[in-house]
Every structure is written in C-alpha cells, then in structure tokens.
Amino acid sequence: MTEARLTVHQTRTAFRILWVAVLLGAVGDALLHTTPWGLNCGLWVVALGTGTLVVAPGTRRRCVPWLIAAVAFAAFMTWRASAFLNFWNLLAAITCLTLVAIRSYDVSLADTTPFRYLTGAADTALSAAVGSPLLIFGDVTWDRASQNPLARSRSVLIGLLLATPLVLVFGTLLTAADPVFENMVASLFDWDFASISSHIIIGCAIAWLTAGYLRHLVFTRPTFSSSLPDPRSPGLGMVEIGIPLGMTTLIFMVFVIIQIRYLFGGEQLVQESLGLSYSEYARRGFFEIVTAAALITPVVVTADWMLDKSSRRNRQSFTALAILLLLLVTAVMMSALKRMQLYVHAYGLTEDRVYATAFMFWIAFVLGWLAVTVLRRRHHRFAYGTIIGGLLVMVILNVLNPAAIIARTNLSRAESGQELDVLHLARLGADAAPTISSRLPELSDGDKCTVVTVMAGQQWAIQRGDWRSWNVGRQSARRVIRDLEHVIQSCERSRASEEPARGR
C-alpha cells in the first residue's frame, strides 16, 4: 500500500474513532448521568465493547474474552446493590479493559512480567488521558481529509462557528424590536443551563477518554512488547539481600512464637499478662497483621529481582530464606484468622471484617503463587496469576453476597443470646433486606420495629430511580419493604399509642 493510501486509511480510521467516541460519549451521558449506577453501567460497557470491535477489528480474536469479562463485572453492578462491592466491581471492569489494551499488543498475558503489566497499565491510562488531541491533530491529515465523506463534519463545524456570532447579533436586535418575537425566542430557549452544562461536561469527558482509549488500541504500539526491557537488576549478593530479609524473617518468627503463647494459651493468660479481655486482644491488630502480610509479597519479589542469580549458592540460600519467611507469614495469617474468629464471636460481623478477610485469602493465594512461580524461576507467570486470583475473589464475593452473610451471622449470634446491633443490621443495605425479612420473627417486637422502620427510611427504599438505575438487589429490597408494609404500620400505631402514655 502506498504512503498516500496509508495516510487516507489512517485518516478514515481516525474519523471512525472520533465518531464512535462522540456516540459513546452521548450514550454514556444519557446512561451514566443517573445514579446510583445499575443497569446503565452494564449497558455502557457493552456499548464500549461493541465500539472497540468496530474500530479495532484486529482485537476481536485476542481481546473478546477480556471484553466479556469487563461486561460481566459491570453486570455485577446490576445484581448487587452494595456501594463498596460495586466500587470494586467497577475497578475489576477497568482492569479487564486495561488487559484488553495490553493483549492488543499481541503479547501473551500469561508470560508477561509484573513490570510490563505496570508499564502497559500506565501506557493505557496516559493514552486515554491525552490521546484525543493526538488523534485530531496527529492522526488526521487534514489536507487529505476531503477524500473522506466523514470529513464534511469539519466543514459543518466551521460553518456553525461562523454562524454563531451572526445569529447572536441579529437575534438580539430583532428580539428587542418586537415583543411577540421576543416571547417566542424566550419560550424556545427556556433551558436549564446548569443541567445542560453538566450533560456537556460528562458527555465530553466520556468521549475524550473513550477516543484516547480506542486510539491506543488502533494506532499505538508502544515499547511494551519488545524494545522496553525489564529494569536491570543491581545484582546484589546474598549478604546484602540476606541481612534485611533475615531480619524481617526474625521479626515474624518472634511474632509467631508470641502468638502461639497468647492466642492458644487461653483467655486467662491474656487477662493476667496484658489486662485485656480475649475479645479486646483479638480486636487489636487484625488489620495490621493483614497489612503486614500483604507487604511481604512486594518485599520478596523485589529482593528476588535485586539478587545476583548467577551464583547457584545465592539462589539456593535466597530460596530457603524466602520459603521460611513465607511459612512464617502463613502462620501469622492463621493467627489473623483466629483473631477474626474471636472478634466476630465477641462483636459480630461487619463489611470491613468481611472484605478484610476476603483480601487476606487473596494474599494467601498470592503468597502461594509466588512460591510456585518466582521461587522456581518462573517469574513471568506471577503477575498474571495474581490478577486472575483477584478477579476470582471478586466473582466469589458477588456470588456469596457479603451483606446477606453479615445479616445471617449477626442474627444467629442474637438467636444464641449474644448482643445484636439492630441499627447496624437495618443499615446493611438492600442486599441484606431479603435475609433480614425472612428472619424477622426471631427478633423481639421492639427490635423488629426498629429494623423495619430504619430499613424503610433508607435511601434505596425511598428513592425511585428510573430504568437506568435498575438493580436486582434494590428491586428485591423494595419488594420486601412493600411486603412488610403491614408490620411498619403496626409499629407506627404502637409507637403512637405509647407517646401519650409517656406524656401522662
């Protein structure tokens, strides 16, 4: 293909990207302007996936699985109503779209190093942010654009820009000249400019990012796949690496020994030694333990990268020390699980505790995956497995429904005679409403009234969003509230009859 034909082809492709981006911006504003997100988010990701296949047909075979995964995580936002869970669903969908961009480089995701994942993600984010002006002023050859019928849009735009001052000047003069004409113009342009500005900003922002992302898929072939090597290892010896890694191992070893004594020594030992109840001891430190366990992964991966692996003795010593450290971290995480068990037994379950536990299980998977990949000289497999593990954890959380688990656990504790925080129960959200409703008979009359009254006053129960915000969890919860209407009315009558009695 000659250079002239290549230029025309590039210009046509650039115009196609612009038109698709503008269309997706308009669709995105029409769908996503309404909150809370639900069906609208899934529909827009479907539209984005369709637009991707239209402008970048070469990505179909390689990237369709990850486009489907992005749609699936966006669809979870139509299923579950938890704002926290849906934040992570949105992040998972964005991760899958980033993997589409990385996969479009025609590289194997399973054989890609962590560094190249990071550079690919940064590349994609940067291209989405600044790709639009590059598309308009770099990829389009305007002196040849007249050969493309789509280029007429430029002429239309120039014509509209030239017409605007004329319309404003003569429109203002004629409006002042005749009251009938003035009333007609006033009724025609009686617009809510604040709302219009909001729609324009949102639509343009979506179109801008979409154009940059699609341009990245079609035109950009960064140095990701070949010419950008992984950073060179400093090649430190085992002494330099062993001292910090050994001291870290020693700290974890001492901690594990202490945990064995106190966690398995019983409540009396904790009270005598620390002056704390067993539940207070369990409550203190769980999140710190999870954080410490999470930080071990980058420490071991970085130490492995910095090590001089030309020496077999270095490799064997490092592997032995790293395995010991990972075993100690595993023991620490078992301690954290024991703490969580005691914590829940004493105080009940909350969203923070559920998601922290899920995060800990993912960290446990990552540590195990690190042992079978990085420590066995299969570094290129580590990053891909870590991402897949995180996405699988998100799928499991959506299937299990954390809010319903929290409601069941806390209600079971109350049934066994332990304290129940009824306000926390009632504020768990729409995802927990069916579970709470099915077990209302287990509560006392006072707690039952508190729960149903607070639930009925939540935003998800009061707000009647349009079809764009439709969500299975919220819809089911509203149906539960309607079914409990007679209970709510009975509680209101009971409260109304008690108030005069208190007054007397």
Residue pairs with C-beta under 8 A, 6 or more apart in sequence:
1 9
4 144
7 141
7 144
8 141
8 144
8 147
8 148
10 139
10 140
10 141
10 219
11 139
11 140
11 141
11 144
11 145
11 147
11 148
11 151
12 148
12 150
13 55
13 139
13 218
13 219
14 135
14 136
14 139
14 140
14 215
14 219
15 140
15 145
15 148
15 150
15 151
15 153
16 54
16 55
16 150
17 55
17 135
17 211
17 214
17 215
17 218
18 135
18 136
18 211
19 150
20 51
20 54
20 55
20 210
20 214
21 51
21 132
21 207
21 208
21 210
21 211
21 214
22 207
23 51
24 44
24 47
24 48
24 51
24 206
24 207
24 210
25 203
25 204
25 205
25 206
25 207
25 208
25 210
26 203
26 207
27 44
27 47
28 44
28 47
28 202
28 203
28 206
28 207
28 210
29 199
29 202
29 203
29 206
31 40
31 41
31 43
31 44
31 468
32 40
32 41
32 44
32 202
32 206
33 198
33 199
33 202
34 40
34 465
34 466
34 468
34 469
35 469
36 81
36 83
36 460
36 465
36 469
36 471
36 474
37 77
37 86
37 90
37 469
38 77
38 78
38 465
38 468
38 469
38 470
38 471
38 474
39 78
39 467
39 468
39 469
39 470
39 471
40 468
40 469
41 74
41 77
41 78
41 90
42 71
42 74
42 75
42 77
42 78
44 74
45 70
45 71
45 74
45 93
46 71
46 74
48 70
48 97
48 210
49 67
49 68
49 70
49 71
51 210
51 214
52 59
52 63
52 67
52 100
52 214
52 217
53 59
53 60
53 64
53 67
55 214
55 217
55 218
56 104
56 214
56 217
56 218
58 104
59 100
59 103
59 104
59 217
62 103
62 104
62 106
63 100
63 103
63 104
66 96
66 97
66 99
66 100
66 103
67 96
67 97
67 100
69 96
69 99
69 391
70 93
70 94
70 96
70 97
70 100
71 93
73 89
73 90
73 92
73 93
73 96
73 391
73 394
74 89
74 90
74 93
76 85
76 86
76 89
76 394
76 398
77 86
77 89
77 90
77 471
78 470
78 471
78 472
79 398
79 471
79 472
79 473
80 86
80 89
80 398
80 401
80 431
80 471
80 472
80 473
81 429
81 430
81 431
81 460
81 471
81 473
81 474
81 477
82 351
82 402
82 403
82 429
82 431
82 473
83 429
84 351
84 355
85 397
85 398
85 402
88 394
88 397
89 394
89 398
92 390
92 391
92 394
95 387
95 390
95 391
96 391
97 213
98 120
98 121
98 124
98 125
99 109
99 387
100 217
101 120
101 123
101 124
101 127
101 213
101 216
101 217
102 109
102 112
102 116
102 117
102 120
102 121
102 124
102 224
103 109
104 217
105 120
105 221
105 222
105 224
105 225
106 225
107 116
107 224
107 225
109 384
110 380
110 381
110 384
111 380
111 381
111 384
112 120
112 380
112 383
112 384
113 230
113 379
113 380
113 383
114 301
114 382
114 383
115 230
115 231
116 224
116 228
116 230
117 383
117 387
119 222
119 224
119 228
120 222
120 224
123 216
123 220
123 222
123 224
124 213
124 216
127 212
127 213
127 215
127 216
127 220
128 209
128 210
128 212
128 213
128 216
129 209
129 212
130 212
131 211
131 212
131 213
131 215
131 216
131 220
132 207
132 208
132 211
132 212
132 215
134 212
134 215
135 211
135 212
135 215
135 219
139 215
139 219
142 154
145 151
145 154
171 185
174 181
175 181
175 182
175 185
176 182
222 228
231 305
233 305
233 306
233 307
233 308
233 309
234 306
235 306
235 307
235 308
235 310
236 306
236 307
236 308
237 308
237 311
237 314
238 307
238 311
238 313
238 314
238 317
238 318
240 306
241 303
241 306
241 307
241 318
242 317
242 318
242 321
244 303
245 299
245 300
245 303
245 318
245 321
245 322
245 325
246 321
248 296
248 299
248 325
249 321
249 324
249 325
249 328
252 325
252 328
252 329
252 332
253 328
255 332
256 328
256 331
256 332
256 335
259 331
259 332
259 335
261 269
262 269
262 270
262 273
262 274
262 281
263 335
263 338
263 339
266 278
267 277
267 278
270 276
270 277
270 278
270 281
271 277
271 278
274 281
276 284
277 346
278 342
278 346
279 342
279 343
279 345
279 346
279 347
281 342
282 338
282 339
282 340
282 341
282 342
282 343
282 346
283 339
283 343
283 346
283 347
285 339
286 336
286 339
286 340
286 343
286 353
286 356
287 356
289 332
289 333
289 335
289 336
289 339
290 333
290 336
290 356
290 359
290 360
290 363
292 332
293 329
293 332
293 333
293 336
293 360
293 363
293 367
294 359
294 363
296 325
296 326
296 329
296 367
297 363
297 366
297 367
297 370
300 322
300 325
300 326
300 370
300 374
301 370
301 374
301 382
303 318
303 322
304 318
304 322
304 374
304 375
304 379
307 314
307 315
307 318
308 314
309 315
319 375
322 371
322 375
323 371
323 375
326 367
326 370
326 371
329 367
330 364
330 367
333 360
333 363
333 364
336 360
337 357
337 360
340 353
340 356
340 357
343 353
344 353
344 409
345 413
348 409
348 410
348 413
348 418
348 419
348 420
348 421
348 424
349 405
349 406
349 409
349 410
350 406
350 424
351 402
351 403
351 406
351 428
354 402
354 405
354 406
355 397
355 402
358 393
358 396
358 397
358 402
359 393
361 393
362 389
362 390
362 393
365 389
365 393
366 386
366 389
369 382
369 385
369 386
369 389
370 382
372 378
373 379
373 381
373 382
373 385
374 382
401 431
402 431
403 428
403 429
403 430
403 431
403 432
403 435
404 431
404 432
404 434
404 435
406 428
406 432
407 425
407 428
407 432
407 435
407 436
407 439
408 435
408 439
410 420
410 421
410 424
410 425
411 420
411 425
411 435
411 436
411 439
411 442
411 443
413 419
413 420
414 420
414 442
414 443
415 442
420 443
420 447
422 443
422 447
422 450
422 451
422 454
423 450
423 454
425 432
425 436
425 451
426 436
426 450
426 451
426 452
426 453
426 454
426 455
426 458
427 454
427 458
428 436
429 458
429 460
429 473
429 477
430 458
430 460
430 461
430 471
430 473
430 474
430 476
430 477
430 478
431 473
431 477
433 455
433 476
433 477
433 480
433 481
434 476
434 477
434 480
436 451
436 455
437 480
437 483
437 484
440 448
440 451
440 452
440 484
440 487
443 451
445 494
448 487
448 491
449 487
449 491
449 494
449 495
452 484
452 487
452 488
452 491
453 488
453 491
453 492
455 461
455 481
455 484
456 481
456 484
456 488
460 474
460 477
460 478
461 477
461 478
461 481
465 474
481 488
